[in-house]
Amino acid sequence: MMKDDKSQIIDKVTIVGGTHGNEYIGPYFVRKAEQVGIYQDNAIEVSTLLANPEAFAQAKRFIDQDLNRSFSPHILTGTQSQHECQLARVISRHFSQRLSQDEPGQHFIIDLHSTTANMGITLIVRNNEPLNLRSAAYVQKNMPEARILLSDMDRVQHQSLNSISRFGIVIEVGPLPNAVLRHDLFEATEKVVELVVKFLTLSKTREEPKLPEEVTVFKFREKVPYPRDGEGDLTAMVHKDLQDRDYRLLEANHPIFMTFQGDEIRYSGEPGHPVFINEAAYYLEDTAFIITDRVGVSLK
């Protein structure tokens, strides 16, 4: 990174928890960070935000609609009365007030999530901003078990909380049931956050840490819906031979669904690596799993 490239210098980091109220790692991480003062003496200003306190208090993903699908221009400039629409506008204004174009630095958002799928430690980079990918690559260098998921959906939809800033990363850990804390995954989340903050701090205060020339990522390709009948009811479930096989290669003719009549439905698409397999929250979005392509991306 060029030292005089002011557009790549991060001056503020916000750690967000509770974007989904029933994913407990984020809110309790925020609570611990505030109580202990983990980052109060950091060279970069680090703050925390509990995104949806009402949903967290009720152990619900959301009150009226998914907050992480509520940051579209239509909502941010609208007058919709749903709880999450109003909340999205409040959060967006909060960040916009701190993002002055007159300031040399930028604002980085770390959004903490958990998943019921067998995803391990996943770092979601939601756009093609190089600093975001380099941050994820630094985490992976120090935690080889972490995987990087590259998704450009926000560039088109602009609906997630992270889309309100150019710079950010989403941390997903799992498998973890909703409204449950798990010590090992909480510790993993803490370590990822520590590494991201360290990377951004080093990048600002001295030379950026050495990274590999290329990093392996899983790039979003398509969503695979559940089989349903004319009334929209499920006619099949995720096959046991696909369950928990996140990031493993899925090839044609591998069973992916089992109908309630006992018939297998087999995969007929191009080979790929499925993620978010049987994620509980995605039943509402009619997504049984997401197909990704495993590719190498240059960090130069």
C-alpha positions as CSV (number, residue, x, y, z in Angstrom):
1,M,0.0,0.0,0.0
2,M,1.3,3.4,-0.9
3,K,1.8,5.6,2.2
4,D,0.4,8.6,0.4
5,D,-2.8,6.8,-0.7
6,K,-5.2,8.4,1.7
7,S,-8.2,6.5,0.3
8,Q,-6.7,3.3,1.7
9,I,-5.9,4.5,5.3
10,I,-8.3,3.3,7.9
11,D,-8.8,5.7,10.9
12,K,-12.0,4.2,12.4
13,V,-13.1,0.6,12.9
14,T,-16.6,-0.3,14.1
15,I,-17.3,-3.9,15.4
16,V,-21.0,-4.6,14.9
17,G,-22.9,-7.4,16.7
18,G,-26.5,-8.3,16.7
19,T,-27.3,-7.4,13.1
20,H,-29.3,-10.7,13.5
21,G,-30.6,-10.7,17.1
22,N,-30.6,-14.5,17.5
23,E,-26.9,-14.8,16.6
24,Y,-25.4,-14.4,20.1
25,I,-21.6,-14.3,19.5
26,G,-21.8,-10.7,18.1
27,P,-23.8,-9.1,20.9
28,Y,-21.8,-10.8,23.6
29,F,-18.5,-9.9,22.0
30,V,-19.7,-6.3,21.8
31,R,-20.6,-6.4,25.5
32,K,-17.3,-7.9,26.5
33,A,-15.3,-5.4,24.4
34,E,-17.2,-2.5,26.1
35,Q,-16.8,-3.9,29.6
36,V,-13.2,-4.8,29.3
37,G,-12.1,-1.9,27.1
38,I,-10.2,-4.2,24.8
39,Y,-9.3,-1.6,22.1
40,Q,-9.4,1.7,24.1
41,D,-5.6,2.3,23.6
42,N,-5.4,1.2,20.0
43,A,-3.7,3.4,17.4
44,I,-6.9,3.3,15.3
45,E,-10.2,4.3,16.9
46,V,-12.2,1.2,17.5
47,S,-15.9,1.4,18.5
48,T,-18.7,-1.1,18.9
49,L,-22.3,-1.2,17.9
50,L,-25.2,-3.4,18.9
51,A,-27.2,-3.2,15.7
52,N,-30.6,-4.5,16.6
53,P,-31.1,-4.4,20.4
54,E,-34.8,-5.2,20.3
55,A,-34.3,-8.3,18.2
56,F,-31.4,-9.4,20.5
57,A,-33.6,-8.9,23.6
58,Q,-36.2,-11.2,22.1
59,A,-33.7,-13.7,20.7
60,K,-35.2,-13.2,17.2
61,R,-33.4,-12.7,13.9
62,F,-35.4,-9.6,13.3
63,I,-38.6,-7.8,14.4
64,D,-40.3,-7.0,11.1
65,Q,-37.8,-7.8,8.4
66,D,-34.1,-8.8,8.0
67,L,-31.9,-5.8,9.0
68,N,-29.1,-7.2,6.8
69,R,-31.4,-6.8,3.8
70,S,-32.6,-3.3,4.7
71,F,-29.9,-1.0,3.5
72,S,-31.0,-0.5,-0.1
73,P,-31.3,3.1,-1.4
74,H,-35.1,2.6,-1.6
75,I,-35.2,2.0,2.2
76,L,-32.5,4.5,3.2
77,T,-34.2,7.3,1.3
78,G,-37.8,6.2,2.1
79,T,-40.3,6.5,4.9
80,Q,-41.1,2.8,5.5
81,S,-42.3,2.2,9.1
82,Q,-41.0,-1.3,9.7
83,H,-38.7,-1.5,12.6
84,E,-35.6,-2.6,10.6
85,C,-36.2,0.1,8.0
86,Q,-36.2,2.8,10.6
87,L,-33.2,1.2,12.2
88,A,-31.3,1.0,8.9
89,R,-31.8,4.7,8.4
90,V,-30.6,5.5,11.9
91,I,-27.5,3.3,11.5
92,S,-26.7,4.8,8.0
93,R,-26.9,8.3,9.4
94,H,-24.7,7.3,12.3
95,F,-22.0,6.2,9.9
96,S,-22.5,9.0,7.4
97,Q,-21.9,11.6,10.1
98,R,-18.6,10.0,10.9
99,L,-17.5,9.6,7.2
100,S,-16.6,13.1,6.2
101,Q,-15.1,13.4,2.7
102,D,-12.8,16.1,4.2
103,E,-11.2,13.5,6.4
104,P,-8.1,11.7,5.1
105,G,-9.0,8.3,6.6
106,Q,-11.8,5.8,6.1
107,H,-14.2,3.7,8.2
108,F,-13.9,-0.1,8.3
109,I,-16.9,-2.2,9.5
110,I,-16.4,-5.7,11.1
111,D,-19.8,-7.4,11.2
112,L,-20.1,-10.4,13.4
113,H,-22.4,-13.4,12.5
114,S,-22.9,-17.0,13.2
115,T,-24.5,-19.7,11.0
116,T,-26.1,-23.1,11.7
117,A,-24.2,-24.5,8.7
118,N,-20.9,-26.3,9.0
119,M,-18.9,-23.3,7.8
120,G,-16.0,-23.2,10.3
121,I,-14.4,-19.7,10.2
122,T,-15.6,-17.8,7.1
123,L,-14.5,-14.3,6.1
124,I,-17.0,-12.8,3.7
125,V,-15.6,-10.0,1.5
126,R,-18.6,-8.4,-0.1
127,N,-17.0,-6.2,-2.7
128,N,-13.8,-5.9,-4.8
129,E,-12.1,-3.3,-2.5
130,P,-8.5,-4.6,-2.3
131,L,-8.0,-3.6,1.3
132,N,-10.9,-5.9,2.4
133,L,-9.4,-8.9,0.6
134,R,-5.9,-8.2,2.0
135,S,-7.4,-8.0,5.5
136,A,-9.0,-11.4,5.0
137,A,-5.8,-12.8,3.6
138,Y,-3.8,-11.6,6.7
139,V,-6.3,-13.5,8.9
140,Q,-6.0,-16.6,6.8
141,K,-2.2,-16.4,6.9
142,N,-2.4,-16.5,10.7
143,M,-5.4,-18.9,10.8
144,P,-5.0,-21.3,7.9
145,E,-8.4,-22.9,8.8
146,A,-10.2,-19.7,7.9
147,R,-11.8,-19.6,4.4
148,I,-12.6,-16.5,2.3
149,L,-16.0,-16.1,0.6
150,L,-16.1,-13.5,-2.1
151,S,-19.5,-12.1,-2.9
152,D,-20.3,-9.1,-5.1
153,M,-24.0,-9.3,-4.4
154,D,-23.9,-6.0,-2.4
155,R,-22.5,-4.2,-5.4
156,V,-25.8,-4.8,-7.1
157,Q,-28.2,-4.9,-4.2
158,H,-26.7,-2.7,-1.6
159,Q,-28.8,-4.2,1.2
160,S,-26.4,-5.4,3.9
161,L,-25.1,-3.3,6.8
162,N,-21.6,-3.6,5.4
163,S,-22.6,-2.0,2.2
164,I,-22.8,1.5,3.8
165,S,-19.0,1.7,3.8
166,R,-16.4,0.8,1.1
167,F,-14.4,-1.0,3.7
168,G,-15.4,-4.0,5.8
169,I,-15.5,-7.7,6.4
170,V,-18.2,-10.1,7.6
171,I,-17.1,-12.9,10.0
172,E,-19.3,-16.0,10.0
173,V,-18.6,-18.9,12.4
174,G,-20.5,-22.2,12.6
175,P,-22.1,-24.6,13.1
176,L,-23.9,-22.9,15.9
177,P,-27.6,-23.1,16.8
178,N,-29.5,-19.8,17.0
179,A,-29.6,-18.1,20.4
180,V,-26.6,-20.2,21.7
181,L,-23.1,-19.3,22.7
182,R,-20.2,-21.7,22.1
183,H,-16.8,-21.0,23.7
184,D,-14.6,-22.3,20.9
185,L,-16.4,-20.2,18.2
186,F,-16.4,-17.2,20.5
187,E,-12.7,-17.5,20.9
188,A,-12.2,-17.9,17.1
189,T,-14.3,-14.8,16.5
190,E,-12.1,-12.8,19.0
191,K,-9.0,-14.0,17.3
192,V,-10.2,-13.0,13.8
193,V,-11.3,-9.5,15.1
194,E,-7.9,-9.1,16.8
195,L,-6.1,-10.0,13.5
196,V,-8.2,-7.6,11.4
197,V,-7.6,-4.7,13.8
198,K,-3.9,-5.5,14.0
199,F,-3.6,-5.6,10.2
200,L,-5.4,-2.3,9.8
201,T,-3.3,-0.7,12.5
202,L,0.0,-1.9,11.0
203,S,-1.1,-0.7,7.6
204,K,-1.7,2.8,9.0
205,T,1.3,3.1,11.4
206,R,4.0,1.3,9.3
207,E,4.5,-1.0,6.4
208,E,1.6,-3.4,5.7
209,P,2.5,-7.0,6.8
210,K,3.8,-9.3,4.0
211,L,1.1,-11.3,2.3
212,P,1.2,-14.1,-0.2
213,E,1.0,-13.0,-3.9
214,E,-2.3,-15.0,-4.3
215,V,-5.1,-16.1,-2.1
216,T,-7.7,-18.8,-2.6
217,V,-11.3,-17.7,-2.3
218,F,-14.7,-19.2,-2.8
219,K,-16.6,-17.0,-5.2
220,F,-20.4,-16.8,-5.2
221,R,-22.0,-18.4,-8.2
222,E,-25.7,-19.1,-7.5
223,K,-28.3,-20.0,-5.0
224,V,-30.0,-23.4,-5.1
225,P,-33.6,-23.4,-3.9
226,Y,-35.5,-26.1,-2.1
227,P,-37.9,-28.4,-4.0
228,R,-41.5,-27.1,-3.4
229,D,-45.0,-27.9,-4.6
230,G,-47.5,-25.6,-6.2
231,E,-48.5,-24.3,-2.8
232,G,-44.9,-23.5,-1.9
233,D,-44.6,-26.3,0.7
234,L,-41.3,-28.2,0.9
235,T,-41.3,-31.5,-0.9
236,A,-37.8,-32.6,0.1
237,M,-35.0,-31.9,2.6
238,V,-31.2,-31.6,2.3
239,H,-29.8,-35.1,1.7
240,K,-27.7,-36.6,4.5
241,D,-24.8,-37.1,2.1
242,L,-24.7,-33.3,1.5
243,Q,-25.3,-32.2,5.0
244,D,-22.3,-30.6,6.7
245,R,-20.2,-30.9,3.5
246,D,-19.7,-27.1,3.2
247,Y,-16.7,-26.2,1.0
248,R,-16.3,-29.8,-0.3
249,L,-16.5,-30.3,-4.0
250,L,-20.0,-31.1,-5.3
251,E,-20.1,-32.9,-8.6
252,A,-22.9,-33.9,-10.9
253,N,-25.0,-36.9,-9.8
254,H,-24.2,-36.4,-6.1
255,P,-27.5,-36.6,-4.0
256,I,-28.5,-33.2,-2.7
257,F,-32.2,-33.7,-1.7
258,M,-34.3,-36.5,-0.3
259,T,-38.1,-36.2,-1.0
260,F,-40.6,-37.2,1.6
261,Q,-41.6,-40.1,-0.6
262,G,-38.0,-41.4,-0.3
263,D,-36.7,-40.4,-3.8
264,E,-33.2,-38.9,-4.2
265,I,-32.7,-35.7,-6.2
266,R,-29.2,-35.5,-7.6
267,Y,-27.1,-32.5,-8.6
268,S,-27.1,-31.8,-12.3
269,G,-25.1,-28.5,-12.4
270,E,-21.5,-27.7,-13.0
271,P,-19.1,-28.8,-10.2
272,G,-18.8,-26.3,-7.4
273,H,-18.3,-25.9,-3.7
274,P,-21.5,-25.5,-1.6
275,V,-21.7,-23.2,1.4
276,F,-24.4,-22.3,3.9
277,I,-25.8,-25.8,3.5
278,N,-29.2,-26.1,5.3
279,E,-28.8,-22.7,7.0
280,A,-31.8,-22.3,9.2
281,A,-32.4,-18.6,8.3
282,Y,-32.4,-19.3,4.6
283,Y,-35.5,-21.4,4.6
284,L,-37.4,-18.0,4.5
285,E,-35.3,-17.0,1.5
286,D,-35.8,-20.4,-0.2
287,T,-32.0,-21.1,-0.3
288,A,-31.0,-24.7,0.4
289,F,-27.3,-23.8,-0.2
290,I,-25.1,-21.6,-2.3
291,I,-22.7,-22.8,-5.0
292,T,-19.3,-21.2,-5.1
293,D,-16.2,-21.5,-7.3
294,R,-12.8,-22.1,-5.8
295,V,-10.4,-19.7,-7.5
296,G,-7.1,-17.9,-6.9
297,V,-7.1,-14.2,-6.7
298,S,-4.0,-12.0,-6.9
299,L,-3.2,-9.7,-4.0
300,K,-0.7,-7.6,-6.0
